[in-house]
Amino acid sequence: MKTSRIKYFILSLFISGITLLWGGCIKEDRSNCEECLTLKFRYRTAPESRAGTSFPEIDRLSVFVFDGSGIFVFRADDDGIRITDAYSMTLPLKPGSYQFVVWAGLDEHYILPTCIKGETRMEDFILQLERETDNSIPRHPALLYHGYEEVTEFKPLESKTITIGLLRITNTIRVIAHNLPATVNHSISIEDDNGTYYHSAEIAPDDLLTYIPVYSQTRAQASPLIADFNVMRLQNDRAARLKIKDETGTTKYDEALIGKLLSAYPGIDFDYTHDFIIEITFNDAYVPVSIKINGWEIINEESGLG
């Protein structure tokens, strides 16, 4: 009987030791890890830099792990965090080939598919911005970052650290409209079909969305009229438009947004420039006589609706 108890006690100690060893791999302390794959993160701030020197301004991080063939393995989330040099995420992975998709800043207004281990394929892993039934976006999308690490090999008895660069996907745009008729209640909107994304953060086919701004004051009292937008990804080849309508819904101003931004910044890279102030002064016929973007006045080559 004593022999059986001693064997049971030794077995219990052995199991406890294995549990502690495995647990050390999941936590920040990796001193007991023989096989550890650790992720670190940076905000990509320049095209030549895979990972820049600053950090994204988010407190939520979601990592989706796929195997080398693009089949879902598991998801790891961390909330209430601050990404710094000291921050890392250590994953309990067996040796093999893996790919990593990172979405940082997700909230309940971003929709992702339910991922099933061993079934969900990477090409079906699509993020969509929540919208109303009329495809309007009445709330500001939360600040969102994306990262992707292509197939990496994780070998037996290896301790490996990967730094993933994060690109910002959202943009802030403030529109300031001067000299609109004071007796008319106007609305400003931005339209684009940029609310759905593949795992690589490339824009997937989508319906045309209407972004609704937050106004700095009541529209009927505003002079100038100031509208603040958060919009999703901007790209040179997109057809985003800036519109101003009167209280009857009649479009008074319709401008190719990307074209105007490119006029101010011919070499702009929308992957790394995200904050814009567009200031427009109109004459009495809703024709812009001055357009400034981030303080730079650009030549107005069009008049009226464009």
C-alpha positions as CSV (number, residue, x, y, z in Angstrom):
1,M,0.0,0.0,0.0
2,K,2.8,2.4,0.9
3,T,4.6,1.6,-2.4
4,S,1.4,2.5,-4.3
5,R,1.1,5.8,-2.5
6,I,4.7,6.7,-3.2
7,K,4.3,5.9,-6.9
8,Y,1.1,8.0,-7.0
9,F,2.9,10.9,-5.2
10,I,5.8,10.8,-7.7
11,L,3.5,10.7,-10.6
12,S,1.6,13.7,-9.3
13,L,4.8,15.7,-9.0
14,F,5.8,14.7,-12.5
15,I,2.4,15.8,-14.0
16,S,2.6,19.1,-12.0
17,G,6.1,19.8,-13.3
18,I,5.0,19.2,-16.9
19,T,2.0,21.6,-16.4
20,L,4.2,24.3,-15.0
21,L,6.6,23.9,-17.8
22,W,3.8,24.2,-20.4
23,G,2.3,27.1,-18.5
24,G,5.6,29.0,-18.6
25,C,5.4,29.0,-22.4
26,I,2.0,30.7,-22.5
27,K,3.0,33.5,-20.1
28,E,5.5,36.3,-20.4
29,D,8.2,34.3,-18.6
30,R,9.8,32.0,-21.1
31,S,12.7,30.8,-19.0
32,N,11.3,27.3,-18.9
33,C,10.4,27.1,-22.5
34,E,12.3,24.8,-24.9
35,E,9.9,25.5,-27.7
36,C,8.6,29.1,-27.8
37,L,7.3,31.2,-30.6
38,T,6.9,34.8,-29.5
39,L,5.3,37.7,-31.4
40,K,6.3,41.4,-31.0
41,F,4.7,44.3,-32.9
42,R,5.5,47.6,-34.4
43,Y,3.6,50.3,-36.2
44,R,4.9,50.5,-39.8
45,T,5.6,54.2,-40.5
46,A,7.4,54.2,-43.8
47,P,7.3,52.0,-46.9
48,E,11.0,50.9,-46.6
49,S,10.5,49.9,-43.0
50,R,8.9,46.5,-42.3
51,A,8.3,47.6,-38.7
52,G,8.7,51.3,-37.7
53,T,9.9,52.7,-34.4
54,S,6.5,53.8,-32.9
55,F,3.6,51.8,-31.5
56,P,-0.1,51.6,-32.5
57,E,-2.5,53.4,-30.2
58,I,-4.7,50.5,-29.4
59,D,-5.5,48.3,-26.3
60,R,-6.9,45.2,-28.0
61,L,-4.9,42.7,-30.1
62,S,-6.2,39.6,-31.9
63,V,-3.9,37.1,-33.6
64,F,-5.3,34.5,-35.9
65,V,-3.0,31.5,-36.5
66,F,-3.2,29.5,-39.7
67,D,-1.0,26.6,-40.7
68,G,1.3,26.6,-43.8
69,S,-1.6,25.5,-46.0
70,G,-3.8,28.3,-44.8
71,I,-6.0,26.3,-42.4
72,F,-7.1,27.9,-39.2
73,V,-5.4,26.7,-36.0
74,F,-6.5,29.0,-33.2
75,R,-7.1,32.6,-32.1
76,A,-5.2,34.5,-29.3
77,D,-6.6,37.7,-27.9
78,D,-5.2,40.2,-25.4
79,D,-7.2,43.2,-24.0
80,G,-6.3,46.1,-21.9
81,I,-2.8,46.2,-23.2
82,R,-0.3,48.8,-24.3
83,I,2.1,47.8,-27.1
84,T,5.6,48.8,-26.2
85,D,9.1,47.4,-26.5
86,A,8.4,45.2,-23.5
87,Y,5.1,43.8,-24.8
88,S,5.1,40.3,-26.4
89,M,2.7,37.5,-27.0
90,T,4.0,33.9,-26.6
91,L,2.0,31.3,-28.4
92,P,1.7,27.6,-27.5
93,L,2.6,26.1,-30.9
94,K,4.0,22.8,-31.9
95,P,6.8,22.8,-34.4
96,G,5.5,23.3,-38.0
97,S,4.7,26.0,-40.6
98,Y,2.4,28.9,-39.6
99,Q,1.0,32.1,-40.9
100,F,-0.3,35.0,-38.7
101,V,-3.1,37.5,-39.4
102,V,-3.3,40.3,-36.8
103,W,-6.2,42.7,-36.3
104,A,-5.5,45.3,-33.6
105,G,-8.3,47.5,-32.3
106,L,-11.3,45.3,-33.2
107,D,-14.6,46.1,-31.5
108,E,-18.2,44.9,-31.9
109,H,-18.7,46.9,-35.1
110,Y,-16.1,44.8,-37.1
111,I,-17.5,41.5,-38.2
112,L,-15.4,38.4,-38.6
113,P,-16.4,34.9,-39.6
114,T,-16.6,32.1,-37.0
115,C,-13.3,30.3,-37.4
116,I,-13.4,26.5,-37.0
117,K,-10.1,24.7,-36.2
118,G,-9.0,22.5,-39.0
119,E,-11.7,23.8,-41.4
120,T,-11.7,27.5,-42.0
121,R,-9.5,28.6,-44.8
122,M,-7.5,31.8,-45.0
123,E,-9.2,32.9,-48.2
124,D,-12.6,32.8,-46.4
125,F,-11.3,34.8,-43.4
126,I,-12.8,38.2,-44.3
127,L,-13.4,41.2,-42.1
128,Q,-16.4,43.5,-42.7
129,L,-17.3,46.8,-41.2
130,E,-20.8,46.8,-39.8
131,R,-23.3,48.9,-41.7
132,E,-27.0,49.8,-41.6
133,T,-29.5,48.3,-44.0
134,D,-29.1,51.3,-46.3
135,N,-25.3,50.8,-46.3
136,S,-24.7,53.9,-44.2
137,I,-22.0,54.1,-41.5
138,P,-23.6,56.2,-38.7
139,R,-20.7,55.8,-36.2
140,H,-17.0,56.3,-36.4
141,P,-15.1,53.0,-37.1
142,A,-12.7,52.3,-34.3
143,L,-9.0,52.8,-35.0
144,L,-7.8,49.6,-36.7
145,Y,-4.4,48.1,-37.5
146,H,-3.5,45.1,-39.6
147,G,-0.5,42.8,-39.7
148,Y,0.3,39.7,-41.7
149,E,3.3,37.3,-41.4
150,E,3.6,34.9,-44.3
151,V,4.6,31.2,-43.8
152,T,7.3,30.8,-41.2
153,E,8.9,27.6,-40.0
154,F,9.0,26.8,-36.3
155,K,11.5,24.0,-35.6
156,P,11.7,21.5,-32.7
157,L,13.5,22.8,-29.6
158,E,13.5,26.3,-31.1
159,S,12.9,29.6,-29.3
160,K,11.9,32.1,-31.9
161,T,10.7,35.7,-31.9
162,I,8.9,37.3,-34.9
163,T,8.2,41.1,-35.1
164,I,5.1,41.9,-37.1
165,G,4.6,45.3,-38.6
166,L,1.1,46.8,-38.3
167,L,-0.4,49.1,-40.8
168,R,-3.2,51.5,-39.9
169,I,-6.4,50.8,-41.9
170,T,-8.5,53.8,-40.7
171,N,-8.3,57.4,-41.6
172,T,-9.5,60.7,-40.0
173,I,-10.9,63.4,-42.3
174,R,-12.2,66.8,-41.1
175,V,-14.1,68.8,-43.7
176,I,-14.6,72.5,-43.1
177,A,-17.1,74.1,-45.5
178,H,-17.1,78.0,-45.6
179,N,-19.8,80.3,-47.0
180,L,-22.6,77.8,-47.4
181,P,-26.0,79.6,-47.5
182,A,-27.0,80.2,-43.8
183,T,-30.7,79.7,-44.4
184,V,-30.2,76.1,-45.6
185,N,-29.5,73.0,-43.5
186,H,-26.7,71.1,-45.2
187,S,-25.2,67.6,-44.7
188,I,-21.8,66.3,-45.7
189,S,-20.9,62.7,-46.5
190,I,-18.1,60.5,-47.9
191,E,-18.9,57.5,-50.1
192,D,-16.6,54.6,-50.9
193,D,-16.9,50.8,-51.3
194,N,-14.1,50.1,-48.8
195,G,-15.7,48.2,-45.9
196,T,-14.7,44.6,-46.6
197,Y,-11.1,43.1,-46.3
198,Y,-9.3,39.9,-47.1
199,H,-6.8,38.4,-44.7
200,S,-4.1,40.5,-46.3
201,A,-6.1,43.7,-45.7
202,E,-6.6,44.2,-49.4
203,I,-10.1,45.6,-50.1
204,A,-12.6,43.0,-51.1
205,P,-15.7,43.7,-53.3
206,D,-18.3,45.6,-51.4
207,D,-21.4,47.8,-51.7
208,L,-21.1,51.5,-51.8
209,L,-21.0,52.8,-48.2
210,T,-22.0,56.3,-47.0
211,Y,-20.0,57.6,-44.1
212,I,-21.9,59.9,-41.8
213,P,-19.8,62.4,-39.9
214,V,-20.0,63.9,-36.4
215,Y,-20.6,67.7,-36.6
216,S,-18.9,70.1,-34.3
217,Q,-22.2,71.9,-33.7
218,T,-25.8,72.0,-34.9
219,R,-25.8,72.1,-38.7
220,A,-28.4,74.8,-38.8
221,Q,-26.1,77.0,-36.7
222,A,-22.8,76.1,-38.1
223,S,-20.7,78.7,-40.0
224,P,-18.4,77.2,-41.2
225,L,-19.9,73.7,-41.3
226,I,-17.4,71.3,-39.7
227,A,-17.7,67.5,-40.2
228,D,-15.4,64.9,-38.7
229,F,-15.1,61.5,-40.4
230,N,-13.4,58.2,-39.6
231,V,-13.3,56.2,-42.9
232,M,-11.7,52.9,-43.8
233,R,-8.7,52.4,-46.2
234,L,-8.0,55.0,-48.9
235,Q,-6.1,54.0,-52.1
236,N,-5.1,55.8,-55.2
237,D,-7.3,53.7,-57.5
238,R,-10.5,54.1,-55.4
239,A,-13.5,56.2,-56.3
240,A,-14.2,57.8,-53.0
241,R,-16.4,60.9,-53.2
242,L,-17.1,63.9,-50.9
243,K,-20.7,65.2,-51.2
244,I,-22.6,68.1,-49.7
245,K,-26.4,68.1,-49.9
246,D,-29.0,70.6,-49.0
247,E,-32.0,69.8,-46.7
248,T,-34.1,68.5,-49.7
249,G,-31.4,65.9,-50.4
250,T,-30.2,67.7,-53.5
251,T,-26.5,67.3,-54.2
252,K,-24.8,70.7,-54.3
253,Y,-21.2,69.5,-54.3
254,D,-19.8,66.2,-55.5
255,E,-16.0,65.9,-55.7
256,A,-13.6,63.0,-56.3
257,L,-11.9,62.8,-52.9
258,I,-8.8,60.9,-53.9
259,G,-8.2,63.2,-56.8
260,K,-8.1,66.2,-54.5
261,L,-5.9,64.6,-52.0
262,L,-3.5,63.6,-54.8
263,S,-3.5,67.2,-56.1
264,A,-2.2,68.3,-52.7
265,Y,0.2,65.4,-52.3
266,P,1.2,63.9,-55.7
267,G,3.5,61.4,-54.0
268,I,1.2,60.5,-51.1
269,D,1.2,56.9,-49.8
270,F,-2.1,56.2,-48.1
271,D,-0.6,53.3,-46.2
272,Y,1.4,55.9,-44.1
273,T,-0.6,59.1,-44.3
274,H,-4.0,59.0,-42.5
275,D,-5.1,62.4,-41.1
276,F,-6.5,65.1,-43.4
277,I,-8.1,68.5,-43.0
278,I,-10.0,69.6,-46.1
279,E,-11.1,73.2,-46.1
280,I,-13.4,74.4,-48.9
281,T,-14.7,78.0,-49.5
282,F,-17.7,78.3,-51.8
283,N,-19.2,81.1,-53.8
284,D,-22.9,81.7,-53.8
285,A,-23.4,79.0,-56.5
286,Y,-21.7,76.2,-54.5
287,V,-18.6,76.5,-56.7
288,P,-15.4,76.2,-54.6
289,V,-13.1,79.2,-54.9
290,S,-10.5,77.8,-52.5
291,I,-9.6,74.3,-51.4
292,K,-6.9,73.7,-48.8
293,I,-5.7,70.3,-47.6
294,N,-3.7,70.2,-44.4
295,G,-3.1,73.9,-44.9
296,W,-1.9,73.6,-48.6
297,E,-4.0,75.4,-51.1
298,I,-4.5,73.5,-54.3
299,I,-5.6,74.7,-57.7
300,N,-9.3,74.1,-58.4
301,E,-9.4,72.7,-61.9
302,E,-13.2,71.9,-61.8
303,S,-16.2,74.0,-61.1
304,G,-19.7,73.0,-60.0
305,L,-20.4,69.2,-59.7
306,G,-17.5,67.0,-60.6
